[in-house]
């Protein structure tokens, strides 16, 4: 018999509670900094939804965040911590830019080839770390961190190749071809006053649905989760644990590579190589808080990515309140993300309180349901004599 699930059984509730706590702490910090917390938080609504341009920019920023969040969330579900999403993002960026610059193809085909090239580059970068893990026993966290820097310096080399480097100098690649861009029609871009409006959000949502189906509705997803839960038990059950670990890391890398393709085929047409972690958005690393906010649920990643994007947009608009608000906004975002990581702790605390209340109420309920001793028999006996 299936028990009826309570709303308190959902991880989303505890993530929401963590976000509320984050905003409360943020309000205290804003007040301490001399900022009106109510005015600042009202920007969360008016700053994004006041103009179609702001809504579109939030969507544009959210698209790659959703995919890197999916990459990290997928890794979490399969027992791997993908801290190398940034390196996979860089490699995917390089692949998308090189294919977008050097190939001359019709628009739909050119876009598809660029996306596939970025996914392949990210997948290879993730699979190499997976092979090091299963073949040599090297911890994936250490490998991912090192491979982030390898990708960074490799990108410096590739961008300086004369066929790729921007003509006339500079610290960037040439612009990708117009046929490789995923922009919306000109009419939509004019209506939204955003020339970078693109179809990336649709691709990100489709990817999230595919990953959800893969994890929850396929045999492969079951095997990947089994390896993540207990690799040795999965091997005992006949599951090829080594193959599935490498495959999961390759899929995670492909998602980060796809995120890079959405970024560079939309509003950004060139790849900067100097100080890549400053000129590139930290989209790979930001996938970690997105996955935490979503409790590693593929569909939840869509909303978490949009939420993080909204905070980024609002953070840029708070510069009119005080000279220090840029850092205050970063602190608020960090607090929200940090507390979201404790959503499971909050769940354990609330669940423990509910269990203790249930145990305390159980004896009283049993006593109320138990008939008084001798009471029922006396009534029957009395009824028999009267009869």
C-alpha positions as CSV (number, residue, x, y, z in Angstrom):
1,X,0.0,0.0,0.0
2,X,1.4,3.4,-1.1
3,X,1.7,6.0,1.7
4,X,0.4,9.4,0.9
5,X,3.4,11.7,0.5
6,X,3.4,15.0,2.4
7,X,4.6,18.3,1.0
8,X,7.5,18.0,3.5
9,X,8.8,15.0,1.6
10,X,9.8,17.2,-1.3
11,X,13.3,18.6,-1.6
12,X,12.0,21.7,-3.3
13,X,10.3,22.9,-0.1
14,X,13.6,22.9,1.8
15,X,15.4,24.6,-1.1
16,X,12.7,27.3,-1.0
17,X,13.1,27.6,2.8
18,X,16.9,28.0,2.3
19,X,16.3,30.8,-0.3
20,X,14.0,32.6,2.2
21,X,16.7,32.4,4.9
22,X,19.2,33.7,2.4
23,X,17.1,36.7,1.6
24,X,16.6,37.4,5.3
25,X,20.3,37.4,6.0
26,X,20.8,39.5,2.9
27,X,18.3,42.0,4.2
28,X,20.3,42.3,7.4
29,X,23.5,42.9,5.4
30,X,21.8,45.5,3.2
31,X,20.5,47.3,6.2
32,X,23.9,47.3,7.8
33,X,25.4,48.8,4.6
34,X,22.9,51.6,4.7
35,X,20.7,50.2,1.8
36,X,17.0,50.0,1.9
37,X,16.4,46.2,1.7
38,X,12.8,46.7,0.5
39,X,13.9,48.9,-2.3
40,X,16.8,46.6,-3.2
41,X,14.6,43.5,-3.3
42,X,11.9,45.2,-5.3
43,X,14.5,45.4,-8.0
44,X,14.2,41.6,-8.3
45,X,10.8,42.2,-9.9
46,X,11.0,45.7,-11.4
47,X,14.6,45.2,-12.5
48,X,13.8,42.1,-14.6
49,X,10.2,42.3,-15.6
50,X,9.9,46.0,-16.2
51,X,11.1,45.8,-19.8
52,X,11.1,43.1,-22.5
53,X,14.8,43.7,-23.0
54,X,15.6,42.8,-19.4
55,X,13.5,39.7,-19.6
56,X,15.3,38.6,-22.8
57,X,18.7,39.2,-21.2
58,X,17.8,37.1,-18.2
59,X,16.7,34.3,-20.6
60,X,20.0,34.6,-22.6
61,X,22.1,34.4,-19.4
62,X,20.0,31.5,-18.1
63,X,20.4,29.2,-21.2
64,X,24.1,28.2,-20.6
65,X,23.6,28.2,-16.9
66,X,20.9,25.6,-17.2
67,X,23.1,23.4,-19.3
68,X,26.1,23.6,-16.9
69,X,23.7,23.1,-14.0
70,X,22.5,20.0,-15.8
71,X,26.1,18.9,-16.2
72,X,26.8,19.2,-12.5
73,X,23.4,17.8,-11.4
74,X,23.8,14.8,-13.7
75,X,27.2,14.1,-12.2
76,X,25.8,14.4,-8.7
77,X,23.1,11.9,-9.5
78,X,25.7,9.4,-10.8
79,X,28.0,9.8,-7.9
80,X,30.6,12.2,-9.4
81,X,31.5,15.7,-8.5
82,X,31.9,17.6,-11.8
83,X,34.0,20.5,-10.7
84,X,35.6,20.5,-14.1
85,X,32.6,22.0,-15.9
86,X,34.6,25.2,-16.5
87,X,37.3,23.4,-18.4
88,X,34.7,21.5,-20.4
89,X,33.1,24.9,-21.1
90,X,36.4,26.3,-22.4
91,X,37.0,23.4,-24.6
92,X,33.5,23.5,-26.0
93,X,33.9,27.3,-26.6
94,X,37.0,26.6,-28.6
95,X,35.4,23.9,-30.7
96,X,32.3,26.0,-31.4
97,X,34.4,29.1,-32.3
98,X,36.8,27.2,-34.6
99,X,34.1,25.4,-36.5
100,X,32.0,28.6,-36.6
101,X,35.0,30.5,-38.1
102,X,36.6,27.9,-40.5
103,X,33.6,26.0,-41.9
104,X,31.2,27.5,-44.5
105,X,27.9,25.7,-44.3
106,X,24.2,26.6,-44.6
107,X,22.7,28.2,-41.5
108,X,20.8,25.3,-39.9
109,X,23.6,22.8,-40.7
110,X,26.4,25.1,-39.5
111,X,24.7,25.6,-36.2
112,X,24.2,21.9,-35.7
113,X,27.8,21.1,-36.5
114,X,29.0,23.8,-34.1
115,X,26.9,22.5,-31.3
116,X,28.0,18.9,-31.9
117,X,31.6,19.9,-32.1
118,X,31.3,21.7,-28.7
119,X,29.6,18.7,-27.2
120,X,32.2,16.3,-28.5
121,X,35.0,18.5,-27.1
122,X,33.4,18.7,-23.7
123,X,32.6,15.0,-23.7
124,X,36.2,14.1,-24.5
125,X,37.5,16.4,-21.8
126,X,35.2,14.7,-19.3
127,X,35.9,11.2,-20.5
128,X,39.7,11.6,-20.1
129,X,39.2,12.3,-16.4
130,X,36.8,9.3,-16.2
131,X,39.5,7.0,-17.7
132,X,42.0,8.3,-15.2
133,X,39.6,7.5,-12.4
134,X,38.7,4.0,-13.4
135,X,42.1,2.9,-14.8
136,X,44.5,4.6,-12.4
137,X,42.3,5.4,-9.4
138,X,43.0,9.1,-9.6
139,X,40.4,11.2,-7.8
140,X,38.2,13.1,-10.3
141,X,38.1,16.3,-8.3
142,X,41.9,16.7,-8.5
143,X,41.9,15.8,-12.2
144,X,39.1,18.2,-13.0
145,X,40.9,21.1,-11.3
146,X,44.1,20.4,-13.2
147,X,42.2,19.9,-16.5
148,X,40.5,23.3,-16.0
149,X,44.0,24.9,-16.2
150,X,45.1,22.7,-19.1
151,X,42.0,23.8,-21.0
152,X,42.7,27.5,-20.2
153,X,46.3,27.4,-21.4
154,X,45.4,25.2,-24.4
155,X,42.9,27.9,-25.4
156,X,45.7,30.5,-25.3
157,X,47.6,28.5,-27.9
158,X,44.7,27.8,-30.2
159,X,43.5,31.4,-30.3
160,X,47.0,32.5,-31.3
161,X,47.0,30.4,-34.4
162,X,47.0,32.8,-37.4
163,X,44.0,31.2,-39.1
164,X,42.0,31.7,-35.9
165,X,43.4,34.9,-34.4
166,X,41.7,38.2,-35.2
167,X,43.2,40.1,-38.0
168,X,44.9,43.3,-37.0
169,X,45.9,42.1,-33.6
170,X,43.9,42.0,-30.4
171,X,43.4,39.2,-27.9
172,X,40.5,37.3,-29.4
173,X,39.5,35.0,-32.3
174,X,37.8,36.2,-35.4
175,X,34.1,36.5,-35.4
176,X,32.1,33.4,-36.2
177,X,30.1,33.3,-39.4
178,X,26.5,34.6,-39.4
179,X,25.3,31.2,-40.5
180,X,26.6,29.7,-37.2
181,X,24.5,32.0,-35.0
182,X,21.2,30.9,-33.3
183,X,19.6,34.3,-33.2
184,X,15.8,34.8,-33.3
185,X,14.3,36.6,-36.3
186,X,15.0,40.3,-36.6
187,X,11.3,41.2,-35.9
188,X,11.6,39.5,-32.4
189,X,14.9,41.2,-31.7
190,X,13.5,44.6,-32.5
191,X,10.4,44.0,-30.5
192,X,12.4,43.0,-27.4
193,X,15.1,45.7,-28.1
194,X,17.7,42.9,-27.7
195,X,19.9,42.1,-30.7
196,X,21.2,39.0,-29.0
197,X,17.8,37.3,-28.5
198,X,18.3,33.6,-29.5
199,X,16.8,30.1,-29.3
200,X,19.2,28.9,-26.7
201,X,16.5,28.6,-23.9
202,X,14.5,26.2,-26.0
203,X,17.5,24.0,-26.6
204,X,18.3,24.1,-22.8
205,X,14.8,23.1,-21.8
206,X,14.8,20.2,-24.4
207,X,18.2,19.0,-22.9
208,X,16.8,19.2,-19.4
209,X,13.8,17.0,-20.4
210,X,16.0,14.5,-22.1
211,X,18.3,14.2,-19.1
212,X,15.3,13.8,-16.8
213,X,14.0,11.0,-19.1
214,X,17.4,9.4,-19.3
215,X,17.9,9.3,-15.5
216,X,14.4,8.2,-14.5
217,X,12.9,6.2,-17.4
218,X,15.8,4.3,-19.0
219,X,17.9,1.2,-18.1
220,X,21.0,3.2,-18.7
221,X,19.8,5.8,-16.2
222,X,19.2,3.2,-13.6
223,X,22.6,1.7,-14.1
224,X,24.3,5.1,-13.8
225,X,22.4,5.9,-10.6
226,X,23.3,2.4,-9.2
227,X,27.0,3.0,-9.9
228,X,26.7,6.4,-8.2
229,X,25.0,4.9,-5.1
230,X,27.3,2.0,-4.6
231,X,29.8,1.1,-7.3
232,X,30.8,-2.2,-5.7
233,X,27.1,-3.3,-5.3
234,X,26.4,-2.3,-8.9
235,X,29.4,-4.4,-10.1
236,X,28.1,-7.4,-8.0
237,X,24.7,-7.0,-9.8
238,X,26.4,-7.3,-13.2
239,X,26.6,-3.7,-14.1
240,X,29.7,-2.5,-15.9
241,X,30.7,0.1,-13.3
242,X,33.8,1.4,-15.0
243,X,32.1,1.9,-18.4
244,X,29.2,3.7,-16.8
245,X,31.4,6.0,-14.8
246,X,33.3,7.1,-17.9
247,X,30.0,7.4,-19.8
248,X,28.5,9.6,-17.1
249,X,31.5,11.9,-17.1
250,X,31.4,12.1,-20.8
251,X,27.7,13.0,-20.8
252,X,28.3,15.7,-18.2
253,X,31.2,17.1,-20.3
254,X,28.9,17.1,-23.4
255,X,26.3,19.2,-21.5
256,X,29.0,21.7,-20.5
257,X,30.2,21.9,-24.1
258,X,26.7,22.5,-25.3
259,X,26.4,25.3,-22.8
260,X,29.5,26.9,-24.4
261,X,28.0,26.6,-27.8
262,X,24.9,28.4,-26.8
263,X,27.0,31.2,-25.3
264,X,29.2,31.7,-28.3
265,X,26.6,31.2,-31.0
266,X,24.3,33.9,-29.6
267,X,25.5,37.2,-28.3
268,X,29.2,36.6,-28.3
269,X,30.9,36.1,-31.7
270,X,34.6,35.9,-30.5
271,X,36.6,34.0,-28.0
272,X,39.0,36.0,-25.8
273,X,42.1,34.2,-24.6
274,X,43.9,36.5,-22.2
275,X,42.8,36.0,-18.6
276,X,40.0,33.6,-19.7
277,X,38.5,33.3,-16.2
278,X,37.9,37.1,-16.3
279,X,36.7,37.6,-19.8
280,X,34.7,34.4,-19.9
281,X,31.6,34.1,-17.7
282,X,32.3,31.6,-14.9
283,X,29.4,29.6,-16.3
284,X,31.0,26.3,-15.6
285,X,31.6,27.0,-11.9
286,X,28.2,28.6,-11.6
287,X,26.6,25.3,-12.7
288,X,27.5,24.0,-9.2
289,X,25.2,26.4,-7.3
290,X,22.5,26.0,-9.9
291,X,22.6,22.2,-9.3
292,X,22.5,22.7,-5.6
293,X,19.5,25.1,-5.8
294,X,17.7,22.5,-7.9
295,X,18.6,19.6,-5.6
296,X,20.1,17.9,-8.7
297,X,16.7,17.6,-10.3
298,X,16.9,18.1,-14.1
299,X,13.6,20.0,-14.3
300,X,14.4,22.0,-11.2
301,X,17.7,23.1,-12.9
302,X,15.6,25.1,-15.4
303,X,14.1,27.3,-12.7
304,X,17.3,27.5,-10.7
305,X,19.2,28.7,-13.8
306,X,16.6,31.4,-14.5
307,X,16.7,32.4,-10.8
308,X,20.5,32.8,-10.8
309,X,20.3,34.7,-14.1
310,X,17.7,37.0,-12.6
311,X,20.0,37.7,-9.6
312,X,22.9,38.5,-12.0
313,X,20.8,41.0,-14.0
314,X,19.5,42.7,-10.8
315,X,23.0,42.8,-9.4
316,X,24.1,44.9,-12.4
317,X,21.2,47.3,-11.9
318,X,21.8,47.9,-8.1
319,X,24.8,50.1,-8.9
320,X,22.6,53.2,-8.5
321,X,22.0,52.5,-4.8
322,X,25.5,52.7,-3.3
323,X,29.1,52.5,-4.4
324,X,29.6,49.1,-2.7
325,X,26.4,47.3,-3.8
326,X,28.2,45.3,-6.5
327,X,30.0,43.4,-3.7
328,X,26.9,43.3,-1.5
329,X,24.9,41.7,-4.3
330,X,27.6,39.0,-4.7
331,X,27.5,38.4,-1.0
332,X,23.7,38.0,-1.0
333,X,23.9,35.5,-3.9
334,X,26.7,33.6,-2.1
335,X,24.6,33.4,1.1
336,X,21.5,32.1,-0.8
337,X,23.6,29.5,-2.6
338,X,25.5,28.6,0.6
339,X,22.3,28.0,2.6
340,X,20.8,26.1,-0.3
341,X,23.6,23.6,0.2
342,X,22.2,23.0,3.7
343,X,18.7,22.2,2.4
344,X,19.2,18.6,3.3
345,X,20.3,19.6,6.8
346,X,17.1,21.6,7.1
347,X,15.1,18.7,5.8
348,X,16.7,16.3,8.4
349,X,15.9,18.8,11.2
350,X,12.2,19.3,10.2
351,X,11.7,15.6,9.5
352,X,13.2,14.8,13.0
353,X,10.8,17.2,14.6
354,X,7.9,15.7,12.8
355,X,8.9,12.2,13.8
356,X,9.2,13.2,17.4
357,X,5.8,14.8,17.4
358,X,4.3,11.7,15.8
359,X,5.9,9.4,18.4
360,X,4.6,11.7,21.2
361,X,1.1,11.7,19.8
362,X,1.0,7.9,19.2
363,X,0.5,6.8,22.9
364,X,-2.3,9.3,23.3
365,X,-4.0,8.1,20.1
366,X,-3.7,4.5,21.1
367,X,-5.2,5.2,24.6
368,X,-8.1,7.1,23.0
369,X,-8.8,4.2,20.7
370,X,-8.6,1.5,23.4
371,X,-12.1,0.7,25.0
372,X,-12.2,1.2,28.8
373,X,-11.7,-2.0,30.8
374,X,-14.9,-3.7,31.9
375,X,-17.0,-0.9,30.4
376,X,-18.1,-2.6,27.2
377,X,-18.8,-6.0,29.0
378,X,-20.9,-4.4,31.7
379,X,-23.1,-2.8,29.1
380,X,-23.6,-6.1,27.3
381,X,-24.3,-7.9,30.5
382,X,-26.8,-5.2,31.5
383,X,-28.4,-5.4,28.2
384,X,-28.8,-9.2,28.4
385,X,-30.5,-9.0,31.9
386,X,-33.0,-6.4,30.6
387,X,-33.7,-8.6,27.6
